[in-house]
Amino acid sequence: MREGGCELLYLPRHSPDMNQIEQQWYGIKQRVRKSEGTEESLQERVDEAIRQVC
């Protein structure tokens, strides 16, 4: 990795606030929780939340 110019960084344990994917999942979960709907529309809500984050 170093030969390719990449630097490996280690994050502190139990620090989801420093991990971008954890922040994205948090945003998706918040959008799904705030939305109203039935269980049948859950997939639609998840898909929409992912589109809003990405």
Secondary structure as GFF3:
##gff-version 3
##sequence-region A 1 54
A	DSSP	three_ten_helix	2	4	.	.	.	ID=ss1
A	DSSP	three_ten_helix	16	18	.	.	.	ID=ss2
A	DSSP	alpha_helix	20	34	.	.	.	ID=ss3
A	DSSP	three_ten_helix	39	41	.	.	.	ID=ss4
A	DSSP	alpha_helix	42	53	.	.	.	ID=ss5
###
